[in-house]
Amino acid sequence: MQKTLPSLLIALAFAAPAAHAANAAGNQEITARHFASLVSGEPKTAELALFFTMMPKGGDLHNHYSGSIYAEQYLQWMDKQGFCVDKNTFRMVTDKAAVAAERAKPQAQRSCLSGEEISVDNGPYRELMQRWSTRDFYNHSGEQSPPSQAFFETFGYFNDVASSNGNEGLKTLKQRAIDENLGYIETVYEISPITLDPDFDKNLKDDATLPQQLDGYLKKLEASPAFAKGIQDYVANLESNAAGVDDENFTMRYQPFVLRFLSPSMVFSQMAAGFKLAMANAKIVGVNIVGAEHYHVSMRDYSLHMKMFNYLKKKYPQVKLSLHAGELALGMVPPEGLKFHIAEAIDVAGAARIGHGMDIAHERNAPAIMKKMHDQNIPVEVNLTSNEFILGVKGEAHPVTVYRKYGVPFVLATDDAGVSRNNLSNEYVLYASRYKTSYSEVKKLSYDSIRYSFLSNDDKQRLLKQLEQRFVKFEADVANSLPKAVK
């Protein structure tokens, strides 16, 4: 029986989505087979670089703003602000009178040069790049600091201009993210306001009275106009620098950070300010603690810091924590120093995500910790490039293999892409080439980087829907670009 026009239109209306779904499923299967061919045998890393540059990557959840800007841009900002760089120490000179005095000398006699001047002489320029980033570390024979020291020292060279060019810097990170098909960055941005209280430091006891001591110090901070102004200034600076960054295709959120190697009063004041910042502004989605974990003060006060977080978390339970914990390798500290950092970050501080988590194999009751991370969906932020450089850990020695085996959720992230001179696509290349993953797993990693973000539920759903649409297009592009013989 011949169909009438209305019934035909109805049939077509149902057939079109079905055909589209079939095409999408077919494209996904072709993409999966193509990916499998890239990781089988000797991984085809050049083709993987192309694949992952094109592939949608949901978010970068372990990103340090100042460490993500490249040294070349910092030199431009230095010139814009009228500073110069000492050609012997490669540190910025920011005192305007000293800079003016240097510029009054003939160039041959000057010890302080502009970014443009130092850039035209390849010798000092390359040495500056080696000081301000990890460039050339493994392929030249000059005198070098240990890798971890070289990494953490870079920040002292460019911090003078990092904060004063925030809007341009954030827009740079945004454009680079878009260029590699990344839709979200959750960046560790700007140090939380600091207050020093020598009396608190002198009288502090880490004992049963700690909550009462913290009560007293918090009330003192809350009564301080300077503390309140620090929070107001931070929010105003963030709003100014974040202007024009978010749009329908890209989103960025922010975490104020605490430096862990300072005195207890300074550390707690940063934490308190960070929690209040997260309550004050929707763009601030969590609080973090950073700094070399193996430094003496960082190790000595680690448990104290976790108790401080616990105290504030009870007062502000809605504030999320992503804590650097366990960024340690065997031999960096005495063995007992590897036994508790991840566990305390979760059980005491209440961390919702763990940054690095490298010493898990040495922690007491590691299987129980990982079961809790699995059961409670507490992911690890895995940073393959910086873990290899700072800690010398890679390949089968990297604990991502353990987390993966025990079903602990994890995401891939960049850490400090400007210092390491890498990007998120390359982190995926490293993961795929080293661990023989499947397309379904790397696709899940992309989605998980939105699921485990600290975004609001509405923003998560919005970005997950966008990510789904981007994957449909990506898989169609892959399927259409491959020769028929390959499909």
C-alpha positions in Angstrom: 0.0 0.0 0.0 1.4 3.4 -1.0 2.2 5.7 1.9 0.4 9.1 2.1 2.6 12.2 2.2 2.1 12.8 6.0 2.9 9.2 6.8 6.0 9.4 4.6 7.2 12.6 6.3 6.7 10.9 9.7 8.8 7.9 8.5 11.5 10.2 7.2 11.5 12.1 10.5 12.2 8.9 12.4 14.6 7.5 9.8 16.9 10.6 9.8 18.0 10.4 13.5 18.5 6.7 13.2 20.7 7.1 10.1 22.6 9.8 11.9 23.2 7.6 14.9 24.3 4.7 12.6 26.8 7.0 10.9 28.1 8.3 14.2 28.5 4.8 15.5 30.3 3.8 12.3 32.6 6.8 12.5 33.4 6.0 16.1 34.3 2.4 15.1 36.5 3.6 12.3 38.3 6.0 14.6 38.8 3.3 17.2 40.4 0.9 14.7 42.6 3.7 13.4 43.7 4.6 16.9 44.5 0.9 17.6 46.8 0.9 14.5 48.7 3.9 15.9 49.5 2.3 19.3 50.1 -1.3 18.2 53.7 -2.5 17.9 56.1 0.5 17.9 53.7 3.4 18.6 53.5 5.9 15.7 54.1 9.0 17.9 54.0 11.5 15.0 50.6 10.3 13.9 49.5 10.2 17.6 50.5 13.8 17.9 48.2 14.6 14.9 45.4 12.5 16.3 45.5 14.0 19.8 45.9 17.6 18.6 42.6 17.1 16.7 40.8 15.1 19.4 38.6 17.0 21.7 40.0 17.2 25.2 37.5 18.2 27.8 39.6 20.0 30.4 43.0 20.5 31.9 42.5 20.2 35.7 46.1 20.6 36.9 47.3 23.8 35.4 49.5 26.5 37.0 48.9 29.8 35.3 52.4 31.3 35.8 54.1 28.1 34.9 52.0 27.8 31.7 53.2 31.0 30.1 56.3 30.6 27.9 59.5 32.4 28.6 59.3 34.3 25.3 56.1 36.0 26.4 57.6 36.9 29.8 60.4 38.7 28.0 57.9 40.7 26.0 56.1 41.7 29.2 59.4 42.6 30.8 60.1 45.1 28.0 56.5 46.4 28.1 57.0 47.2 31.8 60.4 48.9 31.3 62.4 46.2 33.2 65.6 44.5 32.1 67.4 41.2 32.7 70.8 40.9 34.3 72.9 39.1 31.7 75.0 37.4 34.4 72.2 36.1 36.8 69.3 36.2 34.2 67.1 37.7 36.8 64.8 40.6 36.2 65.8 44.1 37.4 62.6 45.8 38.3 63.9 48.9 40.1 63.2 51.8 37.7 66.2 53.9 38.9 68.6 50.9 38.4 67.2 50.2 35.0 67.6 53.9 34.0 71.2 54.0 35.2 72.0 50.9 33.2 70.4 52.3 30.0 72.5 55.5 30.4 75.6 53.4 29.8 76.9 52.4 26.4 75.4 49.0 25.5 78.8 47.2 25.6 79.1 48.2 29.2 75.6 47.4 30.4 75.0 44.3 32.5 71.2 44.6 32.2 69.6 44.1 28.8 66.1 44.3 27.4 64.3 41.2 26.2 64.9 42.3 22.6 68.6 42.9 23.2 69.3 39.6 24.9 67.2 37.8 22.3 69.5 38.8 19.4 72.5 37.0 21.0 71.9 33.3 20.8 74.4 32.5 23.6 72.9 34.4 26.5 69.4 33.9 25.1 69.7 30.2 25.1 71.1 30.3 28.7 68.1 32.4 29.7 65.8 29.9 28.2 67.5 27.1 30.2 67.1 29.1 33.4 63.5 30.2 32.8 62.3 26.8 31.5 63.4 23.2 31.1 64.6 23.8 27.5 67.8 21.9 26.5 68.1 20.2 29.9 68.6 16.7 28.6 70.5 17.5 25.3 73.4 19.6 26.3 76.4 19.1 28.7 76.6 22.4 30.6 76.6 22.6 34.3 73.1 22.1 35.7 71.2 22.0 38.9 69.3 18.8 39.8 66.1 18.5 37.8 63.7 19.3 40.7 65.7 22.3 41.7 65.9 23.6 38.1 62.2 23.2 37.8 61.1 25.0 40.9 63.7 27.8 40.5 62.2 28.9 37.2 59.3 30.7 38.9 61.6 33.2 40.6 62.8 34.4 37.2 59.5 35.5 35.8 57.1 36.1 38.7 57.7 39.8 38.6 55.7 40.1 35.4 53.3 37.1 35.6 50.7 38.8 37.8 50.7 42.2 36.1 49.8 40.9 32.7 47.0 38.5 33.7 44.4 39.2 31.1 46.8 38.9 28.2 48.2 35.7 29.8 44.9 34.1 30.3 43.8 34.9 26.8 47.0 33.3 25.5 46.3 30.1 27.4 42.7 30.2 26.0 43.9 30.5 22.4 46.4 27.7 22.8 43.7 25.6 24.4 41.3 26.2 21.4 44.1 25.4 19.0 44.4 21.9 20.5 40.7 21.4 20.8 40.5 21.9 24.6 37.4 23.5 26.0 38.1 24.0 29.8 41.0 25.0 32.0 40.9 25.0 35.8 44.0 26.9 36.7 45.9 27.4 39.9 45.9 31.2 39.7 47.6 33.7 42.0 48.8 33.2 45.5 46.1 33.6 48.2 46.6 36.7 50.4 49.2 36.3 53.1 49.4 37.5 56.7 52.4 37.0 59.0 51.7 36.7 62.7 55.0 36.0 64.7 53.1 35.5 68.0 50.9 32.8 66.5 54.0 31.1 65.0 55.9 31.3 68.4 53.1 30.0 70.5 51.6 27.4 68.2 51.2 23.9 69.5 50.2 21.0 67.2 48.2 19.2 69.9 44.6 18.8 71.1 44.2 22.5 71.5 44.9 23.2 67.8 41.3 23.9 66.9 41.0 26.5 69.7 44.3 28.1 68.6 43.0 28.3 65.0 39.7 29.7 66.2 41.6 32.6 67.8 43.8 33.3 64.8 40.8 33.1 62.4 38.9 35.7 64.5 42.0 37.9 64.5 42.2 37.6 60.7 38.5 38.3 60.2 38.8 41.5 62.3 41.7 42.7 60.2 41.0 45.4 57.6 44.2 44.4 55.7 43.0 40.7 55.5 39.6 41.9 54.2 41.2 44.2 51.7 43.4 41.4 50.4 40.4 39.3 49.6 38.6 42.3 47.9 41.7 43.1 45.9 42.1 39.4 44.8 38.5 39.3 43.6 38.8 42.6 41.7 42.1 41.5 40.1 40.6 38.2 39.1 37.5 39.8 37.6 39.6 42.3 35.6 42.0 39.6 34.3 39.3 37.1 33.5 37.4 39.6 31.4 36.7 38.3 27.9 38.1 34.8 28.6 34.9 32.8 28.9 32.7 32.5 25.8 30.4 29.8 24.4 33.3 27.7 23.2 35.7 28.0 26.1 35.5 28.2 29.9 38.1 28.9 32.6 37.9 28.6 36.4 40.4 29.5 39.1 42.0 28.1 42.3 43.9 30.5 44.7 46.9 28.7 46.0 48.7 28.3 49.3 52.5 28.1 49.5 53.3 25.2 51.8 56.9 26.1 52.8 56.1 29.3 54.7 55.5 29.8 58.4 52.3 28.4 60.0 50.7 31.8 60.4 51.3 32.6 56.7 50.1 29.2 55.5 46.9 29.3 57.6 46.2 32.9 56.6 46.4 31.9 52.9 44.1 28.9 53.5 41.6 31.1 55.3 41.7 33.7 52.6 41.4 31.0 49.9 38.2 29.5 51.5 36.7 32.9 51.8 37.6 33.7 48.1 35.9 30.5 47.0 32.7 31.6 48.9 32.9 35.1 47.4 33.2 34.5 43.7 31.7 31.9 41.4 34.7 31.8 39.2 36.8 30.6 42.1 36.0 26.9 42.4 38.5 25.5 44.8 41.6 25.9 46.9 45.0 24.3 46.4 48.4 24.0 48.2 51.6 24.1 46.1 55.3 24.2 46.4 58.0 21.6 46.5 56.8 18.9 48.8 60.2 17.6 49.7 61.4 20.9 51.2 62.2 20.8 54.9 59.3 23.0 56.1 56.9 21.3 53.6 57.7 17.9 55.2 57.9 19.1 58.8 54.5 20.8 58.7 52.6 18.5 56.3 50.3 17.0 58.9 49.7 20.4 60.5 48.7 21.8 57.1 46.2 18.9 56.6 44.7 19.6 60.1 44.4 23.3 59.1 42.5 22.3 56.0 40.3 20.0 58.1 39.4 22.9 60.4 38.4 25.2 57.5 36.6 22.5 55.6 34.3 21.9 58.6 33.5 25.6 58.5 33.1 25.8 54.8 32.1 22.2 53.6 31.0 23.4 50.2 34.6 24.6 49.3 36.4 22.0 47.2 40.1 21.1 47.6 42.5 19.8 45.0 45.7 19.2 46.9 49.2 18.5 45.6 50.0 15.3 47.6 52.6 12.6 47.3 54.7 14.5 44.7 57.7 12.5 46.0 59.9 9.7 44.8 62.0 7.1 46.7 65.2 8.7 47.9 64.0 12.3 47.9 63.1 12.2 51.6 63.5 9.5 54.3 61.3 6.5 53.8 58.8 7.4 56.5 58.1 10.6 54.6 56.5 8.6 51.8 54.0 6.9 54.1 51.1 9.2 54.7 50.7 12.3 52.4 48.0 11.0 50.1 46.0 9.4 52.9 46.1 12.6 55.0 45.1 14.8 52.1 42.0 12.6 51.7 41.1 11.5 55.2 42.2 14.6 57.2 42.0 17.6 54.8 39.1 16.3 52.7 40.6 16.6 49.3 38.2 15.9 46.3 41.2 15.5 43.9 44.8 14.6 44.4 47.6 16.3 42.4 50.4 13.9 41.3 49.9 11.2 44.0 53.3 9.7 43.0 54.3 7.9 46.2 51.1 5.8 46.5 53.1 2.5 46.4 55.0 3.5 49.5 51.9 4.7 51.5 50.7 2.7 54.5 47.6 0.6 53.5 47.9 1.7 49.9 45.2 -0.7 48.6 42.8 0.6 51.2 43.5 4.2 50.1 43.0 3.3 46.5 39.7 1.5 47.3 38.5 4.7 49.0 39.5 6.8 46.0 37.7 4.3 43.7 34.6 4.1 45.9 34.4 7.9 46.5 35.4 9.0 43.0 38.5 10.9 44.1 40.7 11.2 41.0 44.4 11.7 40.6 45.7 14.5 38.3 48.4 12.7 36.3 51.2 14.9 34.9 53.5 12.6 33.0 55.9 15.2 31.7 56.6 17.0 35.0 56.7 13.7 36.9 59.4 12.5 34.6 61.4 15.7 34.8 61.1 16.5 38.5 61.0 13.0 40.0 62.6 10.9 37.2 59.6 8.6 37.2 58.2 7.3 33.9 57.0 4.3 32.0 56.2 1.2 34.1 57.6 2.9 37.2 54.9 5.6 37.0 52.0 4.8 39.5 49.4 5.5 36.9 49.8 1.8 36.2 48.8 1.1 39.8 45.9 3.5 39.8 44.7 2.1 36.6 44.9 -1.5 37.9 43.0 -0.6 41.1 40.3 1.3 39.3 41.2 4.7 40.7 39.9 7.5 38.5 42.5 9.8 37.0 42.8 12.6 34.4 45.7 13.7 32.3 46.9 17.3 32.8 49.8 19.6 31.9 51.0 21.0 35.3 53.3 23.8 34.0 53.3 23.7 30.2 55.4 26.9 29.8 58.2 25.6 32.0 58.0 22.1 30.6 57.4 23.4 27.0 54.6 20.9 26.3 50.9 20.8 25.9 47.9 18.6 26.9 47.9 16.8 23.5 51.4 15.6 24.2 50.4 14.2 27.6 47.8 12.1 25.7 50.6 11.0 23.3 52.8 10.0 26.2 50.0 8.1 27.9 48.8 6.3 24.7 52.3 5.4 23.5 53.6 4.1 26.9 50.5 2.3 28.2 48.9 0.8 25.0 45.5 2.2 25.8 42.4 2.0 23.7 40.4 4.7 22.0 37.5 4.2 24.4 39.8 4.8 27.4 41.3 8.1 26.1 37.8 9.2 25.1 36.7 8.5 28.7 39.7 10.4 30.0 38.5 13.4 28.0 35.0 13.2 29.4 36.3 12.5 33.0 38.2 15.8 32.9 34.9 17.6 32.8 33.1 15.1 35.2 35.8 15.6 37.9 36.1 19.3 37.5 34.9 21.7 40.2 32.4 23.3 37.8 28.8 23.8 38.8 26.5 21.0 37.7 24.9 23.2 35.0 28.3 24.1 33.6 29.4 20.5 33.6 26.3 19.4 31.7 26.8 22.3 29.2 30.4 21.3 28.6 29.7 17.6 28.4 27.1 18.3 25.7 29.5 20.4 23.8 32.2 17.7 24.2 29.8 15.1 22.8 29.1 17.3 19.7 32.8 17.9 19.2 33.6 14.1 19.3 30.9 13.4 16.7 32.6 15.9 14.4 36.1 14.7 15.2 35.2 11.0 14.5 33.5 12.0 11.3 36.6 14.0 10.3 38.8 11.0 11.0 36.6 8.6 9.1 36.3 10.9 6.1 40.1 11.7 6.0 41.3 8.0 6.0 41.9 6.2 2.7 39.3 3.5 2.0 41.9 0.8 2.4 42.7 1.9 5.9 39.0 2.0 7.0 
